[in-house]
């Protein structure tokens, strides 16, 4: 998989949104050749590198329009648009309104207190072991692309093994016998335990067939937007696919621009669910074979 090179590249873009970003610098971050880099980035992120940088700069500009009093021209130039006119064209194409009207309408919504709340997140619900310690909601300031992101955050001090998740479930019918990838963007702040995506494929009898919660690659601390993914098979007999974002312990995680897609079976799965492997015949019936040898011990 190419997750790590793509994450390095995206992290570099986040750190240099206000700077001139050259193709040579991006190639250095990825470690790929020019042709390979553009092909892999498009396949993984579903947009070209040029489109991605422009999208992130527009999202950053949208936040400044709402939460600062900076002039539209200054915001445009800060985000490497040649003029206010070119910025307005690009902004209106993505957000449906010119920057000035967008600023006015979004501020009006905030002043009226009409932001989305945890009760009105269509499709999502809060779950986990300690619901009283966590909160989910919509954030219109911290976004990766578009007008809003979702968030999951702790609301009080808690034990290290406490966790919450913002999640969804849907029927597996459309993906049965396929390999699927859940991908999206996450941003964290002061996460002490760990955060990450998770996905589970359940059999119609209730057994867990495939599962990954990024426990071997959890996000900790404060990190900027970056892309993460989970790849699982959906075997025959699968009935339900559950997924979401997990937060263990204290902190906050934002989630944005998720997508599901069937992928080629050459892409390795990230499954952490240990499958039961049946022997061809009974073994070690007299216990003379001793122990399994691990780490060189006997």
C-alpha positions as CSV (number, residue, x, y, z in Angstrom):
1,X,0.0,0.0,0.0
2,X,1.1,3.6,-0.6
3,X,-0.5,5.1,2.5
4,X,2.7,6.3,4.2
5,X,4.1,8.2,1.2
6,X,0.7,9.8,0.5
7,X,0.4,10.8,4.2
8,X,3.9,12.4,4.1
9,X,2.9,14.3,1.0
10,X,-0.4,15.5,2.5
11,X,1.3,16.5,5.7
12,X,3.8,18.6,3.7
13,X,0.9,20.3,1.9
14,X,-0.8,21.1,5.2
15,X,2.4,22.7,6.6
16,X,2.8,24.8,3.4
17,X,-0.7,25.9,2.4
18,X,0.4,29.5,2.4
19,X,3.7,28.8,0.6
20,X,4.6,28.1,-2.9
21,X,4.5,24.3,-3.3
22,X,6.6,22.9,-6.1
23,X,6.3,19.5,-7.8
24,X,10.0,18.7,-7.0
25,X,9.3,19.2,-3.2
26,X,6.3,16.9,-3.4
27,X,8.2,14.2,-5.3
28,X,10.9,14.4,-2.6
29,X,8.3,13.8,0.1
30,X,6.7,10.8,-1.7
31,X,9.9,9.2,-2.9
32,X,8.2,8.4,-6.2
33,X,9.0,9.2,-9.8
34,X,6.9,12.0,-11.4
35,X,4.7,9.6,-13.4
36,X,4.2,7.1,-10.5
37,X,3.5,9.9,-8.0
38,X,0.7,11.5,-10.0
39,X,-0.9,8.1,-10.8
40,X,-0.8,6.9,-7.2
41,X,-2.1,10.2,-5.7
42,X,-5.0,10.3,-8.1
43,X,-5.9,6.6,-7.4
44,X,-5.6,7.0,-3.6
45,X,-7.2,10.5,-3.1
46,X,-9.5,10.5,-6.1
47,X,-8.3,13.9,-7.3
48,X,-5.1,15.2,-8.9
49,X,-2.5,16.8,-6.7
50,X,-3.2,20.2,-8.2
51,X,-7.0,19.8,-7.5
52,X,-6.2,18.7,-3.9
53,X,-4.0,21.7,-3.1
54,X,-6.6,24.1,-4.5
55,X,-9.4,22.4,-2.6
56,X,-7.4,22.7,0.7
57,X,-6.6,26.3,0.1
58,X,-10.3,27.1,-0.6
59,X,-11.3,25.3,2.6
60,X,-8.7,27.3,4.6
61,X,-9.9,30.5,2.9
62,X,-13.6,29.6,3.8
63,X,-12.6,29.3,7.5
64,X,-10.9,32.7,7.4
65,X,-13.9,34.3,5.8
66,X,-16.1,33.1,8.7
67,X,-13.9,33.5,11.7
68,X,-11.7,36.5,10.8
69,X,-12.2,40.1,9.5
70,X,-9.4,39.8,6.9
71,X,-10.1,41.4,3.6
72,X,-11.2,39.1,0.8
73,X,-8.3,40.3,-1.4
74,X,-5.8,39.5,1.3
75,X,-7.2,36.0,1.9
76,X,-7.1,35.4,-1.9
77,X,-3.5,36.4,-2.2
78,X,-2.5,34.5,1.0
79,X,-3.8,31.4,-0.7
80,X,-1.9,31.9,-3.9
81,X,-4.8,33.1,-6.1
82,X,-3.6,35.7,-8.7
83,X,-6.5,38.1,-8.0
84,X,-9.7,38.5,-6.1
85,X,-11.6,37.8,-9.3
86,X,-9.9,34.4,-9.9
87,X,-10.4,33.5,-6.2
88,X,-14.1,34.4,-6.4
89,X,-14.6,32.2,-9.5
90,X,-13.0,29.2,-7.8
91,X,-14.7,29.8,-4.5
92,X,-18.2,30.2,-6.0
93,X,-17.7,27.0,-8.1
94,X,-16.9,25.0,-5.0
95,X,-19.2,26.6,-2.3
96,X,-22.0,27.9,-4.5
97,X,-21.7,31.5,-3.3
98,X,-19.2,34.3,-3.9
99,X,-16.8,34.9,-0.9
100,X,-18.6,38.0,0.4
101,X,-22.1,36.4,0.5
102,X,-20.7,33.2,1.9
103,X,-19.1,35.2,4.8
104,X,-22.4,37.0,5.5
105,X,-24.6,33.9,5.3
106,X,-22.3,31.7,7.5
107,X,-21.9,34.4,10.1
108,X,-25.6,34.9,10.3
109,X,-26.1,31.2,10.9
110,X,-23.6,31.3,13.7
111,X,-25.2,34.3,15.3
112,X,-28.6,32.7,15.3
113,X,-27.1,29.6,16.9
114,X,-28.3,27.3,14.1
115,X,-25.1,25.2,14.0
116,X,-25.7,21.4,13.7
117,X,-25.7,19.6,17.1
118,X,-25.1,16.0,18.1
119,X,-28.9,15.3,17.8
120,X,-29.0,16.2,14.1
121,X,-26.0,14.4,12.5
122,X,-27.8,12.5,9.8
123,X,-26.8,8.9,9.8
124,X,-24.3,9.0,12.7
125,X,-24.6,8.0,16.3
126,X,-22.5,7.9,19.4
127,X,-21.5,4.5,20.8
128,X,-18.8,3.0,23.0
129,X,-18.0,2.0,26.5
130,X,-18.4,5.4,28.3
131,X,-21.0,7.5,26.5
132,X,-21.3,10.0,29.3
133,X,-17.7,11.1,28.7
134,X,-17.9,11.7,25.0
135,X,-19.7,14.1,22.6
136,X,-20.2,14.1,18.8
137,X,-21.1,17.1,16.6
138,X,-20.6,19.2,13.5
139,X,-17.8,21.7,13.2
140,X,-18.0,24.5,10.6
141,X,-14.6,25.9,11.3
142,X,-12.3,23.0,11.3
143,X,-12.9,21.4,7.9
144,X,-10.8,19.5,5.4
145,X,-13.1,20.3,2.4
146,X,-16.6,21.6,2.0
147,X,-18.5,23.4,4.7
148,X,-18.3,21.1,7.7
149,X,-16.7,18.2,9.4
150,X,-17.8,15.8,12.2
151,X,-16.0,15.5,15.5
152,X,-15.8,13.2,18.5
153,X,-14.3,14.6,21.7
154,X,-14.0,13.8,25.4
155,X,-15.9,16.0,27.8
156,X,-14.3,15.0,31.1
157,X,-11.4,13.3,32.7
158,X,-11.5,9.5,32.4
159,X,-9.7,6.2,32.7
160,X,-7.2,5.2,30.0
161,X,-9.4,2.4,28.8
162,X,-12.4,4.6,28.3
163,X,-13.5,5.0,24.6
164,X,-16.2,6.4,22.4
165,X,-17.0,6.1,18.7
166,X,-19.0,8.0,16.2
167,X,-20.3,5.3,13.9
168,X,-22.7,4.1,11.2
169,X,-24.0,0.7,10.0
170,X,-25.3,-0.5,6.7
171,X,-26.2,-3.7,4.8
172,X,-23.3,-5.5,3.3
173,X,-25.3,-6.7,0.2
174,X,-23.7,-4.4,-2.3
175,X,-20.1,-5.4,-1.4
176,X,-20.4,-9.2,-0.7
177,X,-17.4,-11.1,-2.2
178,X,-15.5,-7.8,-2.8
179,X,-12.5,-6.2,-1.1
180,X,-13.4,-2.7,0.0
181,X,-11.5,0.3,1.3
182,X,-12.8,2.9,3.8
183,X,-10.7,6.1,3.5
184,X,-11.0,9.6,4.7
185,X,-9.3,12.4,6.5
186,X,-8.7,12.8,10.3
187,X,-7.3,15.6,12.4
188,X,-6.5,15.2,16.1
189,X,-5.9,17.5,19.1
190,X,-4.3,16.3,22.4
191,X,-5.3,12.7,22.0
192,X,-3.8,10.8,24.9
193,X,-4.9,7.2,24.2
194,X,-5.4,6.9,20.5
195,X,-7.7,7.7,17.6
196,X,-8.4,6.2,14.2
197,X,-10.9,4.7,11.8
198,X,-12.4,1.4,12.5
199,X,-14.5,-1.0,10.3
200,X,-16.1,-4.4,11.0
201,X,-17.8,-7.0,8.7
202,X,-20.3,-9.2,10.5
203,X,-21.7,-12.6,9.3
204,X,-25.5,-13.0,9.3
205,X,-25.1,-15.3,12.3
206,X,-23.4,-12.5,14.3
207,X,-19.8,-13.7,14.0
208,X,-17.2,-11.0,13.2
209,X,-15.6,-11.9,9.9
210,X,-13.2,-9.0,9.4
211,X,-12.1,-6.2,11.7
212,X,-9.6,-3.3,11.9
213,X,-9.5,-0.5,14.4
214,X,-6.0,0.8,13.5
215,X,-4.8,-0.4,16.9
216,X,-1.4,-1.1,15.3
217,X,-1.1,2.4,13.9
218,X,-3.2,4.7,16.2
219,X,-3.0,8.5,15.9
220,X,-1.8,10.2,19.1
221,X,-1.2,13.8,20.2
222,X,-2.0,16.7,18.0
223,X,-1.9,16.2,14.2
224,X,-3.1,18.1,11.2
225,X,-5.5,16.7,8.5
226,X,-4.2,13.5,6.9
227,X,-5.6,10.6,5.0
228,X,-6.0,7.1,6.5
229,X,-7.6,3.9,5.2
230,X,-8.8,0.5,6.1
231,X,-9.1,-2.4,3.6
232,X,-11.2,-5.5,4.4
233,X,-12.8,-8.4,2.5
234,X,-16.6,-8.9,2.6
235,X,-17.0,-12.7,2.4
236,X,-20.1,-14.7,1.5
237,X,-22.6,-14.6,4.2
238,X,-21.7,-11.1,5.3
239,X,-24.7,-9.1,6.5
240,X,-23.7,-5.9,8.2
241,X,-20.8,-3.5,7.8
242,X,-20.1,-1.1,10.7
243,X,-17.6,1.7,10.6
244,X,-16.6,5.0,12.2
245,X,-14.0,6.9,14.1
246,X,-12.7,5.8,17.5
247,X,-11.3,7.9,20.4
248,X,-9.6,6.2,23.3
249,X,-9.0,8.3,26.4
250,X,-9.0,12.1,26.2
251,X,-8.8,14.5,23.3
252,X,-10.6,15.3,20.1
253,X,-10.7,13.9,16.6
254,X,-12.3,15.5,13.5
255,X,-13.4,13.4,10.5
256,X,-14.2,14.5,7.0
257,X,-14.6,13.3,3.4
258,X,-15.1,9.6,3.9
259,X,-15.5,7.3,1.0
260,X,-16.1,3.6,0.3
261,X,-14.9,1.8,-2.8
262,X,-14.3,-1.7,-4.1
263,X,-10.6,-2.3,-4.7
264,X,-8.3,-4.7,-6.5
265,X,-7.5,-7.8,-4.5
266,X,-3.8,-7.1,-5.0
267,X,-4.3,-4.3,-2.4
268,X,-3.5,-6.0,0.9
269,X,-6.2,-6.1,3.7
270,X,-5.6,-4.5,7.0
271,X,-7.7,-7.1,8.8
272,X,-6.8,-7.6,12.5
273,X,-9.4,-10.3,13.1
274,X,-7.5,-13.6,13.5
275,X,-9.2,-16.3,11.4
276,X,-9.6,-19.8,12.9
277,X,-7.3,-22.2,10.9
278,X,-8.4,-25.8,10.9
279,X,-5.8,-28.6,10.8
280,X,-6.1,-31.4,8.3
281,X,-6.0,-33.9,11.1
282,X,-5.6,-34.1,14.9
283,X,-2.1,-33.3,16.1
284,X,0.1,-33.7,19.2
285,X,-2.3,-36.1,20.9
286,X,0.4,-37.4,23.3
287,X,1.7,-33.8,24.0
288,X,5.3,-35.0,23.1
289,X,5.7,-32.1,20.6
290,X,6.1,-29.6,23.4
291,X,5.4,-25.9,22.9
292,X,5.1,-23.6,20.0
293,X,8.6,-22.0,19.6
294,X,8.5,-18.2,19.6
295,X,11.2,-15.6,20.1
296,X,13.9,-18.3,20.1
297,X,12.7,-19.8,23.5
298,X,12.1,-23.5,24.1
